[in-house]
Amino acid sequence: MQVITSTRPEWIFPFTGLQPVQFRRLVRLVAERGGDAIADGRPGRQWSLDLADRVLLVAVYWRTNLTMRQIGPLFG
């Protein structure tokens, strides 16, 4: 079960320090620069999260300095 998601704006600021408007702008920028296409055709496990949640995961990682072992359960 995913606890933190980009569809719930109340989780964005406490975990990233970004206002929801800033976060949406960041997701749009990543998408424009090919964020969804990066994993296409590469070997390995494919993402189970959509692009906005992947951006949120990285922003939480950078902001909180939690390990992936700690962040993983938050994102399911």
Secondary structure, DSSP 8 states (H G I E B T S, - for coil): -----TT-GGGHHHHHS--HHHHHHHHHHHHHTTTTTTTTT-SS---SS-HHHHHHHHHHHHHH---HHHHHHHH-
